[in-house]
Amino acid sequence: NYQCYLQVSTTLQDDDSSVFACLLSFHDPHIGNPKLQLKSADVICRRFLESPYDEMVAAHLRGCWALSIDDFKEVYVCQVLTVQAFVKAFQSQKDDNWGLPLMFKLVLDLREFADSVDKEMSRTGRGKRGEMLEKAADTIMSCFRVCGSDGRSAIGVSKKWGMLFLVNQLFKIYFRIGKLHLCKPLIRAIESSTIKDQFTLAQRVTYKYYVGRKAMFDSDFVMAEEYLSFAYSNCHSKCKRNLRMILIYLIPVKMLLGRLPTLELLHTHNLNQFADIVRAVRTGDVQLLNKALIKNETFYIQTGVYLILEKLRAITHRTLFKRVGHILGTHQIPLQAFLEALKSQGIDDIDMDETECIVAGLIFNGNIRGYISHQHKKLVVSKVNAFPPIAAAS
């Protein structure tokens, strides 16, 4: 026991906090040592360590004790105390970012324990969804404020190097609890940073992934494609799970912009849920699109892409109507021809008025260049590029 405290004391005098970070990490084997699972270690910690490091270590050892009896809520409380004590120490370090590796470990453990407590509370019905994660976000924000406000230190020792890691952890929380509006000031802070392109590639990939997803939900599909494409292109090829997660959002965005994925890509990443969607959009098969949305509805809703895929209905209509126009070979296309095309696909609950509304919507969105002659029940299309590329309309 005493050797452990001496090791902590010695580590604090080193220039690298990576070792100290391991000593306070719940991913380190020491948490299984019964001698370090102490319900109360305040007195002995004060004997060997200065404040606030004694508070950090005492809270961590109590957390080890709580973890040994599977009291995750108490572990979470202890981790909050550890982070709060760390912030005191971090603030006092002028022109020094020695504590960044330690902060990374502490914050990661905090988020994971908050998530575990939330799941347990949700399972037993003893709390609101996301309550602990939201409180954890407040604690993480205290670290972010320290890092973001360090504007006077030389860049090599600036605490600003911790900003993107913290932002990514906050993104994970805000997306989990459904409070995406809280991401906006974080994005603004990173985008205005002079070192935004100098963070580690792994951190930038995670950042681009979440910002791309937010852009998608905000209907900014061009930005969504840019950020998600960066994340996909720079994600390590061995991280199959991460590549699949990125593609779940990148594929619908690209389809909305007129670029359909290959079936080989879908098969490689086990995303065959999109296969019929792709076939429907490519061939203008509205009925197949409807069936695919129903068949994989649970997957689309759970991943949050259902409403995005619904937008593909307009593109599918455009493809179908374009085929009808090519078959008839005229720039004055009877609306009845569109109605018959829809009914031929088994869509019986549709009439002329609804068909006219669909065509009007396609004209309004730029998918068709022309106008409707309501009196003659015809669509009069431009003689040049009547059905512009989807990307242009988007």
C-alpha positions as CSV (number, residue, x, y, z in Angstrom):
1,N,0.0,0.0,0.0
2,Y,2.6,2.5,1.1
3,Q,4.7,1.7,-2.1
4,C,1.7,2.6,-4.2
5,Y,1.3,6.0,-2.5
6,L,5.0,6.6,-2.9
7,Q,4.8,5.7,-6.6
8,V,2.0,8.3,-7.1
9,S,4.0,10.9,-5.2
10,T,7.0,10.2,-7.4
11,T,5.0,10.2,-10.6
12,L,3.7,13.7,-9.8
13,Q,7.2,15.0,-9.9
14,D,7.9,13.6,-13.4
15,D,7.3,15.6,-16.6
16,D,4.9,13.0,-18.1
17,S,1.5,12.4,-16.5
18,S,0.9,9.2,-18.6
19,V,2.0,7.0,-15.8
20,F,-0.2,8.9,-13.3
21,A,-3.0,8.6,-15.7
22,C,-2.8,4.8,-15.7
23,L,-2.7,4.9,-11.9
24,L,-6.1,6.7,-11.9
25,S,-7.6,4.8,-14.8
26,F,-10.3,2.2,-14.3
27,H,-8.9,0.4,-17.4
28,D,-5.7,-0.4,-15.4
29,P,-5.3,-3.8,-13.7
30,H,-4.7,-2.2,-10.3
31,I,-8.5,-1.7,-9.7
32,G,-8.7,-5.4,-9.0
33,N,-6.2,-5.2,-6.1
34,P,-8.2,-5.6,-2.8
35,K,-5.6,-3.6,-1.0
36,L,-6.5,-0.6,-3.2
37,Q,-10.3,-1.0,-2.8
38,L,-10.6,1.4,0.1
39,K,-13.9,2.9,1.3
40,S,-12.0,5.7,3.0
41,A,-8.5,6.8,2.1
42,D,-8.5,10.5,2.9
43,V,-6.2,10.3,5.9
44,I,-3.4,8.3,4.3
45,C,-3.6,10.2,1.0
46,R,-3.1,13.5,2.9
47,R,0.0,12.0,4.4
48,F,1.7,11.3,1.1
49,L,0.1,13.8,-1.3
50,E,-0.5,17.5,-1.6
51,S,-3.9,19.0,-2.2
52,P,-5.8,18.5,-4.5
53,Y,-3.9,15.4,-5.6
54,D,-4.8,13.7,-2.3
55,E,-8.5,14.3,-3.1
56,M,-8.1,12.8,-6.5
57,V,-6.4,9.6,-5.3
58,A,-8.8,9.2,-2.3
59,A,-11.8,9.5,-4.6
60,H,-10.3,7.0,-7.0
61,L,-9.6,4.4,-4.3
62,R,-13.2,4.8,-3.0
63,G,-14.3,4.3,-6.6
64,C,-12.3,1.1,-6.8
65,W,-14.1,-0.1,-3.6
66,A,-17.5,0.8,-5.0
67,L,-16.7,-1.0,-8.3
68,S,-15.8,-4.1,-6.3
69,I,-19.3,-4.2,-4.9
70,D,-20.9,-3.3,-8.3
71,D,-22.2,0.1,-7.0
72,F,-21.9,2.0,-10.3
73,K,-23.7,5.0,-9.0
74,E,-21.1,5.4,-6.3
75,V,-18.3,4.9,-8.7
76,Y,-19.8,7.6,-10.9
77,V,-20.0,10.0,-7.9
78,C,-16.3,9.2,-7.0
79,Q,-15.3,9.8,-10.6
80,V,-17.0,13.2,-10.6
81,L,-15.0,14.1,-7.4
82,T,-11.8,13.0,-9.1
83,V,-12.4,15.2,-12.1
84,Q,-13.4,18.1,-10.0
85,A,-10.1,17.8,-8.0
86,F,-8.2,17.5,-11.2
87,V,-9.7,20.7,-12.6
88,K,-8.4,22.5,-9.5
89,A,-4.9,21.2,-10.1
90,F,-5.1,21.8,-13.9
91,Q,-6.1,25.4,-13.4
92,S,-3.1,26.1,-11.2
93,Q,-0.7,24.8,-13.8
94,K,0.3,28.0,-15.7
95,D,2.1,27.6,-19.1
96,D,1.9,23.8,-18.7
97,N,-0.3,21.1,-20.2
98,W,1.3,18.3,-18.2
99,G,-2.1,17.0,-17.1
100,L,-3.7,16.3,-20.6
101,P,-3.1,12.5,-20.6
102,L,-4.6,12.3,-17.1
103,M,-7.6,14.4,-18.2
104,F,-8.2,12.1,-21.1
105,K,-8.3,9.0,-18.9
106,L,-10.5,10.6,-16.2
107,V,-13.1,12.1,-18.6
108,L,-13.3,8.8,-20.6
109,D,-14.0,6.9,-17.4
110,L,-16.5,9.5,-16.3
111,R,-18.6,9.2,-19.5
112,E,-18.5,5.5,-19.5
113,F,-19.7,5.2,-15.8
114,A,-22.4,7.8,-16.4
115,D,-23.6,5.7,-19.3
116,S,-23.6,2.6,-17.2
117,V,-25.6,4.3,-14.4
118,D,-28.1,5.7,-16.9
119,K,-28.7,2.2,-18.4
120,E,-29.2,0.7,-14.9
121,M,-31.6,3.5,-13.9
122,S,-33.5,3.2,-17.2
123,R,-33.8,-0.6,-16.7
124,T,-35.1,-0.2,-13.2
125,G,-37.2,2.9,-13.9
126,R,-35.5,4.9,-11.2
127,G,-34.5,8.0,-13.2
128,K,-34.9,10.0,-16.3
129,R,-33.2,9.0,-19.5
130,G,-29.8,10.5,-19.9
131,E,-29.8,12.2,-16.5
132,M,-26.4,11.0,-15.4
133,L,-24.9,11.6,-18.8
134,E,-26.2,15.2,-18.8
135,K,-24.6,15.8,-15.4
136,A,-21.4,14.2,-16.6
137,A,-21.4,16.7,-19.5
138,D,-21.5,19.6,-17.1
139,T,-18.4,18.2,-15.3
140,I,-16.6,17.7,-18.6
141,M,-17.5,21.3,-19.6
142,S,-15.5,22.5,-16.6
143,C,-12.4,20.8,-18.2
144,F,-13.3,22.3,-21.6
145,R,-13.5,25.8,-20.1
146,V,-10.0,25.5,-18.7
147,C,-8.6,24.3,-22.0
148,G,-10.4,26.8,-24.1
149,S,-9.4,29.8,-22.0
150,D,-5.7,29.0,-22.1
151,G,-4.9,31.7,-24.7
152,R,-1.6,33.0,-23.3
153,S,0.6,29.9,-23.2
154,A,3.0,29.0,-26.0
155,I,1.3,26.6,-28.4
156,G,3.6,23.7,-27.4
157,V,2.4,23.8,-23.8
158,S,-1.1,25.1,-24.4
159,K,-4.0,23.3,-22.8
160,K,-6.0,24.0,-26.0
161,W,-4.6,20.6,-27.3
162,G,-7.2,19.0,-25.0
163,M,-10.2,20.8,-26.6
164,L,-11.0,18.4,-29.4
165,F,-10.9,15.3,-27.3
166,L,-13.4,16.9,-24.8
167,V,-15.6,18.1,-27.7
168,N,-15.8,14.5,-29.0
169,Q,-16.7,13.2,-25.6
170,L,-19.5,15.8,-25.3
171,F,-20.7,15.0,-28.8
172,K,-21.1,11.4,-27.8
173,I,-23.2,12.5,-24.8
174,Y,-25.3,15.0,-26.6
175,F,-26.1,12.6,-29.4
176,R,-27.0,9.9,-26.9
177,I,-29.4,12.2,-25.0
178,G,-30.8,13.9,-28.1
179,K,-29.6,17.5,-27.4
180,L,-27.8,18.3,-30.6
181,H,-28.4,22.0,-30.2
182,L,-25.7,22.0,-27.5
183,C,-23.2,21.0,-30.1
184,K,-23.3,24.3,-31.9
185,P,-21.1,26.4,-29.5
186,L,-18.6,23.5,-29.4
187,I,-18.4,23.4,-33.2
188,R,-17.9,27.1,-33.3
189,A,-15.0,26.9,-30.8
190,I,-13.2,24.2,-32.8
191,E,-13.8,25.8,-36.2
192,S,-12.4,29.1,-34.9
193,S,-9.3,27.5,-33.4
194,T,-6.0,28.1,-35.1
195,I,-4.9,24.5,-34.4
196,K,-8.0,22.8,-35.7
197,D,-6.1,21.0,-38.5
198,Q,-3.2,20.0,-36.1
199,F,-5.1,17.7,-33.7
200,T,-4.5,14.0,-34.1
201,L,-6.1,12.4,-37.1
202,A,-8.1,10.0,-34.9
203,Q,-9.7,13.0,-33.0
204,R,-10.4,14.8,-36.3
205,V,-12.1,11.7,-37.8
206,T,-14.4,11.4,-34.7
207,Y,-15.1,15.2,-34.9
208,K,-15.9,15.1,-38.6
209,Y,-18.2,12.1,-38.1
210,Y,-20.3,13.8,-35.5
211,V,-20.4,17.2,-37.2
212,G,-21.3,15.5,-40.4
213,R,-24.2,13.7,-38.7
214,K,-25.4,17.0,-37.3
215,A,-25.3,18.6,-40.7
216,M,-27.3,15.8,-42.1
217,F,-30.0,16.3,-39.4
218,D,-29.9,20.0,-40.2
219,S,-30.5,19.2,-43.9
220,D,-27.1,20.6,-44.9
221,F,-26.3,17.6,-47.1
222,V,-23.4,19.2,-48.9
223,M,-21.6,19.8,-45.6
224,A,-22.7,16.4,-44.3
225,E,-21.1,14.7,-47.3
226,E,-17.9,16.7,-46.9
227,Y,-17.4,15.9,-43.3
228,L,-18.6,12.2,-43.4
229,S,-16.4,11.6,-46.5
230,F,-13.4,12.9,-44.6
231,A,-14.2,10.6,-41.7
232,Y,-14.6,7.6,-44.0
233,S,-11.5,8.3,-46.1
234,N,-9.3,8.7,-43.0
235,C,-10.7,6.1,-40.8
236,H,-8.3,3.2,-40.3
237,S,-9.1,0.3,-42.7
238,K,-9.1,-2.2,-39.9
239,C,-11.8,-0.3,-37.9
240,K,-14.6,-2.1,-39.6
241,R,-17.2,-1.2,-37.0
242,N,-16.3,2.5,-37.3
243,L,-16.4,2.4,-41.1
244,R,-19.8,0.9,-41.0
245,M,-21.1,3.5,-38.6
246,I,-19.9,6.3,-40.9
247,L,-21.4,4.7,-44.0
248,I,-24.8,4.4,-42.3
249,Y,-25.1,8.2,-42.6
250,L,-22.8,8.8,-45.6
251,I,-24.8,6.5,-47.9
252,P,-28.2,8.3,-47.5
253,V,-26.5,11.7,-47.8
254,K,-24.7,10.6,-51.0
255,M,-28.0,9.2,-52.4
256,L,-29.8,12.5,-51.8
257,L,-27.0,14.2,-53.8
258,G,-27.4,11.7,-56.6
259,R,-24.5,9.3,-56.0
260,L,-25.6,5.7,-55.4
261,P,-23.4,3.2,-53.6
262,T,-22.5,-0.1,-55.2
263,L,-24.1,-3.3,-53.9
264,E,-20.6,-4.6,-53.4
265,L,-19.9,-1.8,-50.9
266,L,-23.1,-2.6,-49.0
267,H,-22.3,-6.3,-48.8
268,T,-18.7,-5.6,-47.7
269,H,-19.9,-3.5,-44.7
270,N,-23.0,-5.6,-43.9
271,L,-25.4,-2.8,-44.9
272,N,-27.7,-4.8,-47.1
273,Q,-30.6,-2.8,-45.4
274,F,-29.9,-0.2,-48.1
275,A,-29.8,-2.5,-51.1
276,D,-33.5,-2.3,-52.1
277,I,-33.4,1.4,-51.4
278,V,-30.6,1.8,-53.9
279,R,-32.4,-0.4,-56.5
280,A,-35.6,1.6,-56.0
281,V,-33.9,4.9,-56.5
282,R,-31.9,3.7,-59.5
283,T,-35.0,2.2,-61.3
284,G,-37.7,4.5,-60.1
285,D,-39.5,1.7,-58.3
286,V,-41.7,3.5,-55.8
287,Q,-43.3,0.3,-54.6
288,L,-39.9,-1.3,-53.8
289,L,-39.0,1.8,-51.9
290,N,-42.1,1.6,-49.8
291,K,-41.5,-2.1,-49.1
292,A,-37.8,-1.5,-48.1
293,L,-38.8,1.3,-45.7
294,I,-41.3,-1.0,-44.0
295,K,-39.0,-4.0,-44.0
296,N,-36.1,-2.3,-42.3
297,E,-38.0,0.4,-40.4
298,T,-36.6,-0.6,-37.0
299,F,-33.0,-0.3,-38.3
300,Y,-33.7,3.1,-40.0
301,I,-35.4,4.5,-36.9
302,Q,-32.7,3.3,-34.5
303,T,-29.9,4.8,-36.6
304,G,-31.9,8.0,-37.2
305,V,-31.9,7.9,-41.0
306,Y,-35.6,7.1,-41.6
307,L,-36.7,10.6,-42.4
308,I,-33.6,11.1,-44.6
309,L,-34.5,8.0,-46.6
310,E,-38.1,9.3,-46.9
311,K,-36.6,12.2,-48.9
312,L,-35.5,9.7,-51.5
313,R,-39.2,9.2,-52.4
314,A,-39.0,12.4,-54.5
315,I,-35.9,11.3,-56.3
316,T,-37.5,7.9,-57.0
317,H,-40.6,9.7,-58.4
318,R,-38.2,11.8,-60.6
319,T,-36.5,8.7,-62.0
320,L,-39.9,7.1,-62.8
321,F,-41.3,10.2,-64.4
322,K,-38.1,10.7,-66.4
323,R,-38.5,7.2,-67.8
324,V,-42.1,7.9,-68.8
325,G,-41.0,11.2,-70.5
326,H,-38.3,9.3,-72.5
327,I,-40.8,6.6,-73.5
328,L,-43.4,9.2,-74.8
329,G,-40.7,11.3,-76.5
330,T,-42.6,14.6,-76.1
331,H,-42.1,17.8,-74.0
332,Q,-45.9,17.8,-73.3
333,I,-46.5,14.8,-71.0
334,P,-50.0,13.9,-70.0
335,L,-50.3,13.7,-66.2
336,Q,-52.4,10.6,-66.8
337,A,-49.2,8.8,-68.0
338,F,-47.6,9.5,-64.6
339,L,-50.7,8.2,-62.8
340,E,-50.7,5.0,-64.8
341,A,-47.0,4.5,-64.2
342,L,-47.6,4.7,-60.4
343,K,-50.6,2.4,-60.6
344,S,-48.6,-0.1,-62.7
345,Q,-46.3,-0.5,-59.6
346,G,-49.2,-1.5,-57.4
347,I,-49.9,1.9,-55.9
348,D,-53.7,2.0,-56.1
349,D,-54.5,4.5,-53.5
350,I,-53.6,7.5,-55.6
351,D,-55.6,9.8,-57.9
352,M,-54.9,12.6,-60.4
353,D,-54.9,15.4,-57.8
354,E,-52.2,13.6,-55.8
355,T,-50.2,12.9,-58.9
356,E,-50.4,16.6,-59.8
357,C,-49.1,17.5,-56.3
358,I,-46.2,15.1,-56.7
359,V,-45.2,16.7,-60.0
360,A,-45.6,20.2,-58.6
361,G,-43.3,19.3,-55.7
362,L,-40.7,17.9,-58.1
363,I,-40.8,21.2,-60.1
364,F,-40.5,23.3,-57.0
365,N,-37.5,21.3,-55.8
366,G,-35.7,21.6,-59.1
367,N,-36.0,17.9,-60.1
368,I,-38.1,18.8,-63.2
369,R,-37.8,21.9,-65.3
370,G,-41.2,22.8,-66.6
371,Y,-44.7,23.8,-65.6
372,I,-48.1,22.1,-65.2
373,S,-50.9,23.0,-67.6
374,H,-53.8,22.4,-65.2
375,Q,-56.4,23.0,-67.9
376,H,-54.9,20.3,-70.2
377,K,-53.7,18.0,-67.4
378,K,-50.2,18.0,-68.9
379,L,-46.7,18.6,-67.7
380,V,-44.8,20.9,-70.1
381,V,-41.1,20.3,-69.7
382,S,-38.1,22.2,-70.9
383,K,-36.7,21.0,-74.3
384,V,-33.2,21.2,-72.8
385,N,-32.3,19.1,-69.7
386,A,-35.9,18.6,-68.5
387,F,-34.8,16.3,-65.7
388,P,-31.5,17.9,-64.4
389,P,-29.0,15.8,-62.4
390,I,-30.1,15.1,-58.8
391,A,-26.9,16.8,-57.5
392,A,-27.8,20.0,-59.3
393,A,-31.3,20.0,-57.8
394,S,-30.0,19.2,-54.3
